[in-house]
Amino acid sequence: MAQNNFYYICIPMSRKGKLDIVLHDVLIEDIAAEGKSIAHARLEGDDPESPGRVLFVEFAVPGDIVDVRLIRKKNSFLEGRIIRINKPSEQRLNPFCQHFGVCGGCKWQSLPYDIQLRAKQRQVYDQLTRIGHLKVPEFQPIIGSEKTRFYRNKLEFSASCKRWLLPGEDPAQAASPGLGFHVGKFFDKVLDIEHCYLQPEPSNAIRLAVKDYALRNALSFYDIRENHGLFRNMFVRTTDDGQVMVIMCFGVDSPAIFPLLSYLRDKFPEISSLYYVVNTKGNDSISDQECILFSGSPAIYEKMENLRFRIGPKSFYQTNTGQALSLYRKAREFSGLDGSQVVYDLYTGTGTIAQFVSAGAKKVIGIEYVPEAIEDARTNARANGITNCEFFAGDMKDILTDSFIKEHGHPDVMIVDPPRAGMHPDVVQTILRAAPERIIYVSCNPASQARDIAMMADKYRITAVQPVDMFPHTMHVENICKLEYYAD
Ligand SMILES: C[S@@+](CC[C@H](N)C(=O)[O-])C[C@H]1O[C@@H](n2cnc3c(N)ncnc32)[C@H](O)[C@@H]1O
């Protein structure tokens, strides 16, 4: 087995001013934070007795021996790209997707799933202890996803008049259109996708049919830099029982939209809800756009236990349906409800967690930023026959005030599920003043979760931690912390 005493060649700078340093026979040691793998390397001039600088590499598996070209060189760390695998790790798997390495998704395909899960669990531990400096109890083992492919219920595909060229492709092809995913940091480049393993059929079939139709009928694909072109982006949403919603987005209003929509409706009878949007603004988001129903039902419906949730074109719904159920069950278990508690569900989205725990609560208050989501929450609660949930729309720091809490009742339990950035410090202070007995903190970003919990550490201690894997083959991890009040 190679040790970490590498050979290196060091050529100061290439003509383009880029680093041109190649490290040979680097032994990949472990998986680090941010989904990259970690090794150590010494450069010319480094102390030969030192363990070397930390080196981060993407797409590497612990045990691989690789040649790496540096792309960043700092005193404290290096970053590089694999240019050759000299000896693959015994754990290395062949990626199942033809787009692996170019597409920004599913970067951990070469890692066996049990290693992915261990790395995610450790990431949560590291972030709570290193960022938050928090004391943590023994973790409950991470809940792995039963489905590791085709687990998503929603995907967005972007159209571009200039697709991303693969290595070795003729630059003359650069002007050809593509339909798929944006490539890494390049907002104007789209990788044309043949087959994606993230969403069940008919997702791939619909995307390919749309592209084929657009090419045959010479519809223009969107030019992101110039903000013109007809076919812009599309969303496909699917449910476990086979309902399909498609939202087609166009950069200009045109009569050519309707033959395309009719073609889709007729070719795919399984599309239960077909919408279109004419979006002429500078970004692809449809949250502020009018979604016009072309055919089928206005919504699709997902079931969870005995509840049914309406999903409109703009509704947020957890993207891995099976794992959302595991997540919600754990959040409910950690809440320890016996029918007597007032529960606040902060960042409630369409009120799914609120409704999920409502049978065990005296009353549930749900608060959320997006007014349409709150409308969905109210509609869903009514349709589910739930009468003890109330929902409020607005920015959390404006709605959740001391007087709001006085008016709606002291919370015994607060469930919080904020976006990646975590909670606003004012919200944390209001929660501390409200002093619920328990806080169940659900997070898709353990780093911001650790920061927020650290702000509450004088009054709350973590009594249980449950990581959940919602996104196999990616570095992302969801985590639930149960916090209990201990200050007197
Ligand atoms: C991670 S989602 C959680 C959704 C919900 N708990 C669920 O499981 O479906 C976070 C939610 O917070 C909402 N949100 C983001 N910023 C907010 C803010 N400042 N005030 C209130 N809600 C906010 C988002 O619109 C989103 O619905």
The ligand as an SDF file (V2000), in Angstrom:
LIG
                    3D

 27 29  0  0  0  0  0  0  0  0999 V2000
  -37.1960   22.8780    5.0130 C   0  0  0  0  0  0  0  0  0  0  0  0
  -38.7230   23.5950    4.5960 S   0  0  0  0  0  0  0  0  0  0  0  0
  -39.7520   22.7870    5.7790 C   0  0  0  0  0  0  0  0  0  0  0  0
  -41.1450   22.5260    5.3170 C   0  0  0  0  0  0  0  0  0  0  0  0
  -41.9970   21.6080    6.1650 C   0  0  0  0  0  0  0  0  0  0  0  0
  -41.6320   21.5440    7.5470 N   0  0  0  0  0  0  0  0  0  0  0  0
  -42.0620   20.2170    5.5600 C   0  0  0  0  0  0  0  0  0  0  0  0
  -41.5430   19.2680    6.1550 O   0  0  0  0  0  0  0  0  0  0  0  0
  -42.6410   20.0700    4.4740 O   0  0  0  0  0  0  0  0  0  0  0  0
  -38.5110   25.2130    5.2380 C   0  0  0  0  0  0  0  0  0  0  0  0
  -39.7080   26.1060    5.0980 C   0  0  0  0  0  0  0  0  0  0  0  0
  -39.3980   27.3590    5.7000 O   0  0  0  0  0  0  0  0  0  0  0  0
  -40.0120   28.3970    4.9550 C   0  0  0  0  0  0  0  0  0  0  0  0
  -39.3150   29.6550    5.2870 N   0  0  0  0  0  0  0  0  0  0  0  0
  -38.1130   30.0700    4.8180 C   0  0  0  0  0  0  0  0  0  0  0  0
  -37.7680   31.2460    5.3600 N   0  0  0  0  0  0  0  0  0  0  0  0
  -38.7720   31.5940    6.2010 C   0  0  0  0  0  0  0  0  0  0  0  0
  -39.0010   32.7150    7.0440 C   0  0  0  0  0  0  0  0  0  0  0  0
  -38.1170   33.7080    7.1380 N   0  0  0  0  0  0  0  0  0  0  0  0
  -40.1430   32.7490    7.7470 N   0  0  0  0  0  0  0  0  0  0  0  0
  -41.0410   31.7440    7.6630 C   0  0  0  0  0  0  0  0  0  0  0  0
  -40.8770   30.6420    6.8820 N   0  0  0  0  0  0  0  0  0  0  0  0
  -39.7560   30.5740    6.1540 C   0  0  0  0  0  0  0  0  0  0  0  0
  -39.8720   27.9290    3.5230 C   0  0  0  0  0  0  0  0  0  0  0  0
  -40.8130   28.5640    2.6830 O   0  0  0  0  0  0  0  0  0  0  0  0
  -40.1000   26.4170    3.6610 C   0  0  0  0  0  0  0  0  0  0  0  0
  -41.4490   26.0810    3.4740 O   0  0  0  0  0  0  0  0  0  0  0  0
  1  2  1  0
  2  3  1  0
  2 10  1  0
  3  4  1  0
  4  5  1  0
  5  6  1  0
  5  7  1  0
  7  8  2  0
  7  9  1  0
 10 11  1  0
 11 12  1  0
 11 26  1  0
 12 13  1  0
 13 14  1  0
 13 24  1  0
 14 15  1  0
 14 23  1  0
 15 16  2  0
 16 17  1  0
 17 18  1  0
 17 23  2  0
 18 19  1  0
 18 20  2  0
 20 21  1  0
 21 22  2  0
 22 23  1  0
 24 25  1  0
 24 26  1  0
 26 27  1  0
M  CHG  2   2   1   9  -1
M  END
$$$$
